Amino acid sequence: MRILAIDTALNACSVAVLEAGESAPLAFASVAMEKGHAEALLPIVKKLMEGLDGGFPSLGRVAVTVGPGSFTGIRVGLSAARAMGLALKVPVVGVSTLSAYAAPLIADVVGEVVAVAIDARHGNVFFQAFAPGGRTLVSPRVTTLKEAARAIGAGSVRLAGSAAAALAIECWGMGLKAQVADGVGSPDIFWVARLGLAADPQAAAPKPLYLRPPNATPQIAGRLARV
């Protein structure tokens, strides 16, 4: 089975195509960006698919990051993935950014806790921790760096995510042995694809994982009364 993976939830617009059983993607592209995902995504997807034998009809599944991350970025990725799934009549699965960050460390690390911290601004982080082997140790949440470090517990931990370095400082202050993984800018799109292939479409619906309400709220002070 061939899968198209999309990530626009954080600070990059990333796309990859992976064949099940292969050790490397057939094609991929990743462009770092704070804004502009909506304009960048579809041209990147189109270019990648045009360069592959079989094109869009060869796809058997679409995977997309569902957050936590940027509200706008999450919506961009989900809208595009759902539209392509509908047009191609293939399943669309959601992959959390926390799991995508953690997956390569879980696969590489034996006997250590893996924790992911993504900057959620205002002194908070999106956080999740995994026991050795990948079992969830601390469920996805929004919390402070100090509380995240406390939730990890004793022992050594490998950290990933955009706030990994800040969380490491908190861990060191508590006497924890913490190491920050390389490449913490955005999740590896290859692992988004791998997790998408492994996911059960019935259990991994492409629904947003925001973890907190939007920062913006509708303005109601000047609303006109209905008649």
Backbone as CSV, one residue per row, in Angstrom:
resi,resn,N_x,N_y,N_z,CA_x,CA_y,CA_z,C_x,C_y,C_z
1,MET,0.843,-1.192,0.000,0.000,0.000,0.000,0.877,1.239,0.000
2,ARG,0.435,2.232,-0.721,1.160,3.496,-0.819,0.378,4.577,-0.074
3,ILE,1.091,5.358,0.744,0.442,6.379,1.562,1.027,7.751,1.284
4,LEU,0.156,8.748,1.305,0.562,10.149,1.236,0.439,10.729,2.630
5,ALA,1.518,11.305,3.157,1.518,11.892,4.499,1.665,13.402,4.397
6,ILE,0.899,14.103,5.223,0.862,15.567,5.218,1.044,16.089,6.637
7,ASP,1.881,17.105,6.788,2.029,17.767,8.084,2.081,19.269,7.886
8,THR,1.066,19.954,8.392,1.050,21.422,8.381,0.706,21.959,9.762
9,ALA,0.851,21.136,10.790,0.383,21.505,12.121,1.312,22.447,12.869
10,LEU,2.581,22.491,12.464,3.550,23.301,13.212,4.292,24.249,12.275
11,ASN,5.608,24.286,12.348,6.380,25.294,11.621,6.986,24.789,10.310
12,ALA,6.268,23.891,9.642,6.730,23.408,8.340,5.531,22.931,7.539
13,CYS,5.717,22.891,6.245,4.755,22.272,5.342,5.470,21.074,4.741
14,SER,5.096,19.879,5.178,5.831,18.667,4.811,4.905,17.652,4.176
15,VAL,5.424,16.986,3.157,4.663,15.975,2.419,5.598,14.825,2.087
16,ALA,5.106,13.596,2.200,5.909,12.431,1.823,4.999,11.353,1.258
17,VAL,5.574,10.533,0.396,4.887,9.351,-0.136,5.733,8.146,0.225
18,LEU,5.110,7.162,0.857,5.830,5.977,1.330,5.109,4.725,0.892
19,GLU,5.878,3.750,0.443,5.342,2.428,0.097,5.511,1.523,1.306
20,ALA,4.469,0.799,1.652,4.538,-0.117,2.791,5.695,-1.096,2.610
21,GLY,6.478,-1.273,3.681,7.602,-2.193,3.644,8.906,-1.572,3.202
22,GLU,8.865,-0.337,2.713,10.084,0.338,2.270,10.707,1.103,3.437
23,SER,12.023,1.262,3.395,12.745,1.915,4.487,12.919,3.412,4.282
24,ALA,12.530,3.912,3.132,12.661,5.338,2.845,11.489,5.768,1.973
25,PRO,11.078,7.022,2.081,9.955,7.492,1.266,10.300,7.521,-0.220
26,LEU,9.279,7.328,-1.051,9.469,7.434,-2.498,9.722,8.878,-2.915
27,ALA,9.130,9.793,-2.185,9.312,11.221,-2.463,8.937,11.991,-1.212
28,PHE,9.581,13.117,-1.003,9.213,13.962,0.128,9.675,15.388,-0.117
29,ALA,9.032,16.297,0.592,9.431,17.707,0.560,9.029,18.322,1.883
30,SER,9.851,19.231,2.387,9.543,19.917,3.638,10.080,21.339,3.551
31,VAL,9.193,22.289,3.772,9.556,23.701,3.714,9.221,24.340,5.057
32,ALA,10.230,24.903,5.722,9.996,25.563,7.004,9.199,26.837,6.780
33,MET,8.145,27.027,7.574,7.340,28.246,7.455,6.488,28.430,8.701
34,GLU,6.309,29.686,9.086,5.434,30.025,10.201,3.995,30.185,9.726
35,LYS,3.833,30.755,8.527,2.511,30.982,7.938,2.566,30.603,6.460
36,GLY,1.400,30.552,5.840,1.340,30.295,4.406,1.158,28.844,4.038
37,HIS,0.812,27.983,4.991,0.634,26.563,4.698,-0.458,26.322,3.643
38,ALA,-1.527,27.102,3.725,-2.644,26.900,2.799,-2.223,27.119,1.358
39,GLU,-1.377,28.124,1.128,-0.923,28.404,-0.233,0.142,27.420,-0.700
40,ALA,0.928,26.899,0.227,2.065,26.054,-0.151,1.708,24.587,-0.327
41,LEU,0.739,24.084,0.437,0.529,22.637,0.517,0.168,21.977,-0.810
42,LEU,-0.885,22.412,-1.446,-1.355,21.706,-2.643,-0.351,21.735,-3.794
43,PRO,0.359,22.846,-4.051,1.394,22.793,-5.085,2.502,21.786,-4.773
44,ILE,2.873,21.634,-3.489,3.886,20.655,-3.117,3.375,19.246,-3.370
45,VAL,2.137,18.981,-2.961,1.549,17.657,-3.175,1.474,17.347,-4.667
46,LYS,1.003,18.286,-5.451,0.851,18.097,-6.896,2.193,17.770,-7.538
47,LYS,3.238,18.512,-7.176,4.557,18.286,-7.759,5.091,16.904,-7.404
48,LEU,4.937,16.495,-6.156,5.431,15.180,-5.744,4.696,14.058,-6.457
49,MET,3.379,14.160,-6.538,2.601,13.082,-7.142,2.818,12.992,-8.653
50,GLU,3.056,14.124,-9.294,3.327,14.105,-10.731,4.643,13.410,-11.050
51,GLY,5.559,13.363,-10.089,6.849,12.727,-10.317,6.871,11.246,-9.996
52,LEU,5.734,10.673,-9.575,5.681,9.262,-9.218,4.869,8.457,-10.216
53,ASP,5.327,7.261,-10.505,4.558,6.355,-11.355,3.217,6.058,-10.700
54,GLY,2.173,6.170,-11.466,0.837,5.883,-10.955,0.108,7.105,-10.453
55,GLY,0.852,8.151,-10.052,0.236,9.385,-9.600,-0.751,9.187,-8.459
56,PHE,-1.742,10.046,-8.408,-2.725,9.992,-7.326,-3.474,8.665,-7.255
57,PRO,-3.848,8.047,-8.385,-4.594,6.782,-8.295,-3.824,5.652,-7.616
58,SER,-2.504,5.794,-7.465,-1.712,4.730,-6.837,-1.796,4.771,-5.306
59,LEU,-2.386,5.826,-4.757,-2.450,5.965,-3.309,-3.521,5.058,-2.716
60,GLY,-3.173,4.430,-1.569,-4.133,3.601,-0.873,-4.592,4.197,0.431
61,ARG,-3.952,5.283,0.858,-4.292,5.894,2.133,-3.657,7.282,2.210
62,VAL,-4.262,8.156,3.009,-3.710,9.479,3.296,-3.588,9.623,4.811
63,ALA,-2.454,10.123,5.277,-2.248,10.403,6.700,-2.012,11.893,6.885
64,VAL,-2.501,12.436,7.990,-2.346,13.862,8.243,-2.157,14.091,9.734
65,THR,-1.279,15.025,10.087,-1.119,15.380,11.491,-2.338,16.180,11.946
66,VAL,-2.838,15.827,13.120,-4.086,16.409,13.623,-3.855,17.348,14.805
67,GLY,-2.587,17.585,15.144,-2.267,18.438,16.275,-1.766,17.621,17.439
68,PRO,-1.488,18.296,18.537,-1.667,19.733,18.769,-0.672,20.577,17.972
69,GLY,-1.031,21.828,17.804,-0.200,22.744,17.043,-0.980,23.997,16.707
70,SER,-0.690,24.561,15.549,-1.362,25.770,15.087,-2.796,25.452,14.668
71,PHE,-3.757,26.232,15.174,-5.145,26.007,14.794,-5.320,26.097,13.283
72,THR,-4.740,27.121,12.682,-4.868,27.302,11.236,-4.176,26.175,10.484
73,GLY,-2.957,25.843,10.892,-2.217,24.785,10.218,-2.921,23.447,10.286
74,ILE,-3.473,23.121,11.438,-4.206,21.861,11.587,-5.386,21.819,10.625
75,ARG,-6.143,22.896,10.554,-7.312,22.932,9.670,-6.909,22.808,8.208
76,VAL,-5.793,23.426,7.830,-5.318,23.342,6.444,-5.018,21.895,6.065
77,GLY,-4.253,21.209,6.909,-3.893,19.833,6.616,-5.090,18.914,6.592
78,LEU,-5.980,19.048,7.576,-7.154,18.191,7.637,-8.072,18.404,6.430
79,SER,-8.291,19.633,6.055,-9.164,19.914,4.911,-8.619,19.293,3.629
80,ALA,-7.311,19.450,3.407,-6.701,18.895,2.199,-6.735,17.371,2.215
81,ALA,-6.403,16.771,3.348,-6.375,15.310,3.440,-7.764,14.715,3.246
82,ARG,-8.773,15.303,3.875,-10.136,14.801,3.732,-10.615,14.922,2.293
83,ALA,-10.296,16.042,1.649,-10.711,16.240,0.254,-10.072,15.200,-0.657
84,MET,-8.772,14.943,-0.453,-8.099,13.948,-1.289,-8.621,12.546,-1.013
85,GLY,-8.876,12.237,0.243,-9.427,10.934,0.573,-10.775,10.716,-0.068
86,LEU,-11.604,11.748,-0.047,-12.928,11.658,-0.653,-12.830,11.492,-2.165
87,ALA,-11.957,12.268,-2.799,-11.812,12.195,-4.254,-11.242,10.856,-4.708
88,LEU,-10.296,10.315,-3.935,-9.629,9.068,-4.309,-10.332,7.829,-3.760
89,LYS,-11.313,8.055,-2.872,-12.029,6.945,-2.226,-11.080,6.041,-1.442
90,VAL,-10.196,6.690,-0.641,-9.244,5.946,0.195,-9.381,6.439,1.637
91,PRO,-8.993,5.613,2.624,-9.083,6.037,4.027,-8.133,7.191,4.331
92,VAL,-8.546,8.044,5.258,-7.707,9.113,5.782,-7.541,8.870,7.282
93,VAL,-6.295,8.862,7.753,-6.027,8.617,9.166,-5.318,9.814,9.779
94,GLY,-5.572,10.044,11.059,-4.934,11.133,11.781,-3.775,10.640,12.624
95,VAL,-2.720,11.435,12.665,-1.526,11.136,13.461,-1.223,12.358,14.319
96,SER,-1.078,12.177,15.619,-0.776,13.325,16.475,0.672,13.763,16.286
97,THR,0.903,15.059,16.423,2.274,15.560,16.316,3.131,15.029,17.460
98,LEU,2.522,14.814,18.619,3.256,14.276,19.765,3.768,12.872,19.468
99,SER,2.908,12.032,18.887,3.323,10.672,18.523,4.378,10.682,17.424
100,ALA,4.222,11.590,16.461,5.190,11.655,15.364,6.572,12.061,15.861
101,TYR,6.631,12.998,16.806,7.907,13.368,17.412,8.517,12.195,18.179
102,ALA,7.669,11.473,18.905,8.165,10.421,19.793,8.578,9.151,19.063
103,ALA,7.937,8.847,17.943,8.105,7.547,17.285,9.559,7.166,16.993
104,PRO,10.372,8.049,16.381,11.749,7.634,16.104,12.564,7.388,17.362
105,LEU,12.267,8.107,18.447,12.990,7.886,19.699,12.552,6.578,20.348
106,ILE,11.263,6.290,20.304,10.774,5.032,20.859,11.387,3.850,20.123
107,ALA,11.525,3.987,18.813,12.107,2.908,18.006,13.596,2.738,18.273
108,ASP,14.256,3.815,18.696,15.717,3.798,18.851,16.173,3.589,20.290
109,VAL,15.349,4.008,21.256,15.751,4.002,22.656,15.187,2.772,23.367
110,VAL,16.027,2.120,24.155,15.607,0.957,24.928,15.720,1.297,26.415
111,GLY,14.639,1.124,27.139,14.686,1.290,28.588,14.629,2.716,29.092
112,GLU,14.272,3.674,28.230,14.180,5.063,28.666,12.801,5.621,28.353
113,VAL,12.378,6.559,29.180,11.148,7.296,28.923,11.406,8.277,27.773
114,VAL,10.415,8.447,26.927,10.462,9.448,25.855,9.359,10.461,26.124
115,ALA,9.699,11.734,26.120,8.713,12.787,26.363,8.790,13.824,25.245
116,VAL,7.637,14.375,24.910,7.548,15.384,23.856,6.943,16.651,24.435
117,ALA,7.579,17.777,24.150,7.083,19.081,24.591,7.101,20.047,23.407
118,ILE,5.943,20.546,23.055,5.794,21.497,21.956,5.368,22.832,22.539
119,ASP,6.019,23.898,22.122,5.715,25.226,22.641,4.251,25.580,22.393
120,ALA,3.512,25.827,23.463,2.109,26.230,23.363,1.928,27.704,23.727
121,ARG,3.051,28.394,23.944,3.087,29.826,24.255,2.513,30.125,25.642
122,HIS,2.774,31.334,26.073,2.310,31.815,27.382,2.821,30.926,28.518
123,GLY,4.036,30.387,28.351,4.640,29.577,29.390,4.150,28.145,29.464
124,ASN,3.360,27.727,28.500,2.808,26.373,28.495,3.377,25.533,27.363
125,VAL,3.216,24.215,27.482,3.635,23.287,26.443,2.546,22.245,26.208
126,PHE,2.475,21.760,24.976,1.725,20.549,24.691,2.656,19.395,25.062
127,PHE,2.170,18.480,25.870,3.076,17.496,26.464,2.482,16.097,26.444
128,GLN,3.348,15.112,26.202,2.988,13.713,26.357,4.258,12.929,26.660
129,ALA,4.145,11.897,27.490,5.297,11.048,27.811,4.946,9.594,27.535
130,PHE,5.963,8.852,27.104,5.797,7.461,26.718,6.765,6.593,27.506
131,ALA,6.275,5.478,28.013,7.130,4.508,28.682,7.933,3.746,27.630
132,PRO,9.013,3.059,28.020,9.761,2.236,27.069,8.827,1.271,26.340
133,GLY,8.958,1.236,25.008,8.082,0.398,24.210,6.926,1.143,23.594
134,GLY,6.673,2.374,24.047,5.655,3.194,23.404,4.348,3.349,24.146
135,ARG,4.163,2.660,25.272,2.922,2.818,26.037,2.845,4.236,26.602
136,THR,1.652,4.819,26.552,1.484,6.176,27.077,1.683,6.200,28.585
137,LEU,2.597,7.041,29.023,2.884,7.215,30.446,2.127,8.426,30.992
138,VAL,2.131,9.515,30.234,1.371,10.720,30.574,0.567,11.103,29.339
139,SER,-0.726,11.191,29.470,-1.599,11.457,28.325,-1.389,12.875,27.781
140,PRO,-1.759,13.121,26.524,-1.586,14.452,25.934,-2.306,15.525,26.741
141,ARG,-1.622,16.651,26.962,-2.191,17.728,27.766,-1.455,19.041,27.512
142,VAL,-2.057,20.122,27.966,-1.388,21.421,28.034,-0.989,21.646,29.474
143,THR,0.271,21.965,29.697,0.747,22.128,31.064,1.961,23.046,31.078
144,THR,2.445,23.374,32.262,3.654,24.181,32.378,4.882,23.278,32.261
145,LEU,6.021,23.881,32.011,7.261,23.114,31.932,7.557,22.417,33.255
146,LYS,7.326,23.114,34.347,7.617,22.533,35.662,6.739,21.307,35.922
147,GLU,5.448,21.421,35.622,4.552,20.295,35.842,4.860,19.141,34.884
148,ALA,5.298,19.472,33.676,5.682,18.422,32.735,6.884,17.646,33.254
149,ALA,7.872,18.359,33.787,9.052,17.696,34.335,8.676,16.812,35.526
150,ARG,7.783,17.303,36.350,7.345,16.516,37.504,6.615,15.250,37.059
151,ALA,5.842,15.359,35.978,5.053,14.221,35.506,5.925,13.099,34.953
152,ILE,7.123,13.441,34.504,8.023,12.426,33.947,8.463,11.435,35.014
153,GLY,8.674,11.916,36.231,9.092,11.038,37.316,10.596,10.875,37.363
154,ALA,11.050,9.796,37.987,12.483,9.566,38.159,13.073,8.850,36.945
155,GLY,14.403,8.790,36.917,15.094,8.077,35.844,15.519,8.986,34.713
156,SER,15.952,8.389,33.611,16.426,9.154,32.458,15.317,9.293,31.429
157,VAL,15.400,10.358,30.638,14.367,10.648,29.659,14.990,11.259,28.412
158,ARG,14.475,10.889,27.256,14.843,11.521,25.985,13.726,12.465,25.596
159,LEU,14.085,13.683,25.183,13.106,14.727,24.923,13.096,15.136,23.455
160,ALA,11.910,15.376,22.930,11.748,15.860,21.564,10.716,16.970,21.564
161,GLY,10.661,17.717,20.460,9.695,18.788,20.330,10.336,20.159,20.419
162,SER,9.599,21.175,20.006,10.146,22.528,19.941,10.485,23.100,21.312
163,ALA,9.881,22.569,22.371,10.185,23.044,23.724,11.027,22.037,24.497
164,ALA,11.670,21.112,23.797,12.464,20.074,24.464,13.620,20.660,25.265
165,ALA,14.305,21.650,24.705,15.449,22.234,25.402,15.012,22.923,26.694
166,ALA,13.889,23.630,26.640,13.381,24.304,27.839,12.952,23.282,28.891
167,LEU,12.338,22.190,28.435,11.927,21.152,29.384,13.146,20.457,29.992
168,ALA,14.198,20.307,29.211,15.424,19.686,29.725,15.988,20.487,30.892
169,ILE,15.947,21.805,30.800,16.454,22.649,31.885,15.659,22.397,33.164
170,GLU,14.337,22.289,33.035,13.509,21.989,34.204,13.853,20.608,34.768
171,CYS,14.057,19.640,33.874,14.400,18.286,34.320,15.733,18.265,35.053
172,TRP,16.727,18.958,34.516,18.040,18.999,35.159,17.935,19.633,36.546
173,GLY,17.105,20.658,36.669,16.935,21.318,37.958,16.315,20.401,38.998
174,MET,15.593,19.365,38.537,14.987,18.398,39.442,15.844,17.146,39.618
175,GLY,17.023,17.173,39.015,17.918,16.031,39.152,17.669,14.898,38.188
176,LEU,16.833,15.133,37.161,16.572,14.094,36.167,17.666,14.091,35.105
177,LYS,17.995,12.917,34.613,18.930,12.783,33.507,18.141,12.912,32.210
178,ALA,18.260,14.075,31.559,17.482,14.363,30.354,18.402,14.666,29.185
179,GLN,18.048,14.150,28.028,18.822,14.388,26.808,17.875,14.854,25.716
180,VAL,18.253,15.920,25.019,17.424,16.476,23.954,17.802,15.827,22.627
181,ALA,16.810,15.338,21.898,17.044,14.705,20.606,17.364,15.749,19.552
182,ASP,18.047,15.319,18.507,18.338,16.199,17.382,17.072,16.435,16.562
183,GLY,17.075,17.527,15.800,15.987,17.777,14.868,14.646,17.989,15.530
184,VAL,14.542,18.973,16.416,13.306,19.164,17.173,12.376,20.193,16.529
185,GLY,12.714,20.698,15.346,11.908,21.744,14.735,10.501,21.320,14.379
186,SER,10.356,20.228,13.655,9.057,19.697,13.250,9.146,18.177,13.216
187,PRO,8.008,17.493,13.310,8.054,16.035,13.221,8.614,15.571,11.887
188,ASP,9.263,14.419,11.891,9.789,13.811,10.672,8.608,13.275,9.866
189,ILE,8.408,13.795,8.663,7.262,13.409,7.847,7.312,11.930,7.480
190,PHE,8.504,11.346,7.447,8.638,9.914,7.194,7.939,9.124,8.298
191,TRP,8.064,9.569,9.536,7.423,8.863,10.644,5.927,9.113,10.683
192,VAL,5.481,10.266,10.206,4.042,10.479,10.046,3.481,9.437,9.081
193,ALA,4.210,9.198,8.001,3.775,8.199,7.022,3.776,6.795,7.620
194,ARG,4.821,6.451,8.356,4.907,5.112,8.952,3.795,4.888,9.973
195,LEU,3.542,5.878,10.797,2.454,5.762,11.764,1.104,5.685,11.054
196,GLY,0.985,6.400,9.953,-0.251,6.348,9.177,-0.510,4.979,8.576
197,LEU,0.554,4.316,8.130,0.412,2.966,7.592,0.000,1.981,8.682
198,ALA,0.516,2.180,9.878,0.248,1.252,10.980,-1.104,1.506,11.639
199,ALA,-1.698,2.662,11.416,-2.925,3.041,12.110,-4.136,2.261,11.609
200,ASP,-5.083,2.065,12.492,-6.379,1.490,12.146,-7.304,2.640,11.757
201,PRO,-7.774,2.682,10.515,-8.625,3.802,10.097,-9.871,3.980,10.959
202,GLN,-10.345,2.898,11.582,-11.529,3.007,12.432,-11.210,3.667,13.770
203,ALA,-9.948,3.599,14.183,-9.558,4.138,15.498,-8.746,5.426,15.396
204,ALA,-8.353,5.819,14.210,-7.498,7.003,14.034,-8.162,7.977,13.069
205,ALA,-9.330,8.421,13.440,-10.077,9.340,12.583,-9.336,10.665,12.432
206,PRO,-9.447,11.303,11.271,-8.782,12.592,11.054,-9.561,13.732,11.700
207,LYS,-9.476,13.797,13.032,-10.148,14.840,13.794,-9.102,15.683,14.524
208,PRO,-9.322,16.992,14.639,-8.309,17.857,15.271,-8.079,17.525,16.731
209,LEU,-6.820,17.564,17.140,-6.433,17.402,18.540,-5.865,18.745,18.988
210,TYR,-6.744,19.626,19.446,-6.325,20.977,19.812,-5.749,21.046,21.228
211,LEU,-6.335,20.332,22.182,-5.961,20.297,23.601,-6.313,21.564,24.370
212,ARG,-6.702,22.620,23.653,-7.138,23.848,24.328,-8.039,24.621,23.377
213,PRO,-8.887,25.501,23.895,-9.772,26.284,23.029,-8.988,27.318,22.237
214,PRO,-9.547,27.817,21.141,-8.869,28.839,20.344,-8.573,30.087,21.153
215,ASN,-7.473,30.774,20.767,-7.129,32.036,21.421,-8.126,33.136,21.072
216,ALA,-8.630,33.069,19.845,-9.568,34.092,19.391,-11.002,33.662,19.709
217,THR,-11.832,34.611,20.138,-13.230,34.336,20.410,-14.094,35.331,19.653
218,PRO,-15.310,34.936,19.272,-16.168,35.854,18.514,-16.466,37.123,19.295
219,GLN,-16.499,38.240,18.577,-16.839,39.503,19.204,-18.352,39.623,19.295
220,ILE,-18.875,39.856,20.491,-20.325,39.910,20.643,-20.829,41.267,21.153
221,ALA,-19.892,42.135,21.557,-20.308,43.406,22.167,-21.125,44.269,21.198
222,GLY,-20.723,44.236,19.916,-21.414,45.104,18.955,-22.413,44.380,18.094
223,ARG,-22.779,43.153,18.517,-23.716,42.368,17.719,-25.104,42.980,17.762
224,LEU,-25.769,43.027,16.602,-27.125,43.579,16.531,-28.129,42.536,17.009
225,ALA,-29.123,42.986,17.704,-30.173,42.073,18.191,-31.000,41.562,17.019
226,ARG,-31.387,40.295,17.095,-32.237,39.701,16.063,-33.684,40.171,16.261
227,VAL,-34.373,40.302,15.155,-35.795,40.717,15.221,-36.672,39.637,14.617
